[in-house]
Amino acid sequence: MSARMAKVISTELLDNKDAKWINLVKITYEDETGRIRTWEATRRPNRPKTSNVDGVQMIAVLQKLTGPELLLEKQFRAPAGEVVVEFPAGLVDEGETVEQAALRELREETGYIGEIVPDRGSRRPILFSSPASSSSSTFLIHLKIDPSKEENKDPKPQLEDGEFIECFWVPLSELYNECRKLEALGFAIDGKVGTFAEGLEMSKLW
């Protein structure tokens, strides 16, 4: 790597007259050799001023006698043109913390009441979903689900208009195999879920 650091010089909006949730932008930057270059990308225009990230992804775990299980969702995603297997997720609203956003989105999408698992590091790493084409970023929030809570015995999602989400549980030890099976059945696997599953499988092999 060069000792010289690349840097962004400016970001300007391209034509977005009909865009509500995603903006197309042109980024002008200086590369490691000092050459000026441009790059097209997308960004979310509505990130709260108090938040370092656009959204949150939730790793929600239920502990059973047979072992921990992971909460996942199936949801049609128009850009993929497929039903996608995902973590519960959502955008951070103005005025709320990422932890509050995670608990709210979990309840809205799945009906479950979760409990935040404190982060073991000094601070959570910001994760970029697709840094070659988007500035969109997220935190992975760990939660645990207590099945003894009355609300969790018969969870009732509070879905918004246009949301059609199917929730299901997968044994954590079987996540990699389950992703393979679901993909073979025609479901698309979200990159974060797939990477998480691959990491779990690699920990067994190495």
Phi, psi and omega in degrees: 000144178289149178288339179277136183264136172290153180210148177280132178264316180202158175227124180233146179287137169268188184294113182229034189299333181253007185270135179249317188254336183228135175247143172267131183230156172249123181256127173257127183218163178253125182277185185293344179263358182093001181281138179274129182226166175234157182212136175265140181205176175243157175209156176272129183277352190246026176294132178301144181296335183268002184247142176276349184226162178281321187211184179228146172244138185248125169261096185257125187238137175247123181273122177242167178298332179275356180125169182289144176237148185253136179273124179232168180231152168245127183209133176292131177241116185301318180299326178277337183068020184220163167281125188251137174272121189223165162284151167304141186200166176180173180275153176277131178273157177301132174089359179244154175280167179293329177293318177296320178297319181296314180295320180294312182294322178299315181292318182295316186276329188240339184087350183277147173261118183254170176231127182294132171269118184304139178292138185273349179263184179289326175201154180290142175284140174281129182251128177264125187290320182208073191295344177282343183226354185207149174269001182303133183223161186208163167250145168267117181254127179270132178226155172241146181252125178266109183289347180279345178291139183302319182295334183270355179281330178218071186296139180235106179298156177239070187285146176278166177302128180092355177266127177227099189237131174250123180262147176204160182251143178229130174304131184303323181291343183251009186300316181300311180295322180293321176298319177298316181295316181295320178297320179294333179277357176107001177278147172271146180253120176303142184301324180290320177295315180298317179294320177298316180295318178297320179296318177298319181292320178297325180295334177282324185279329187241000000 
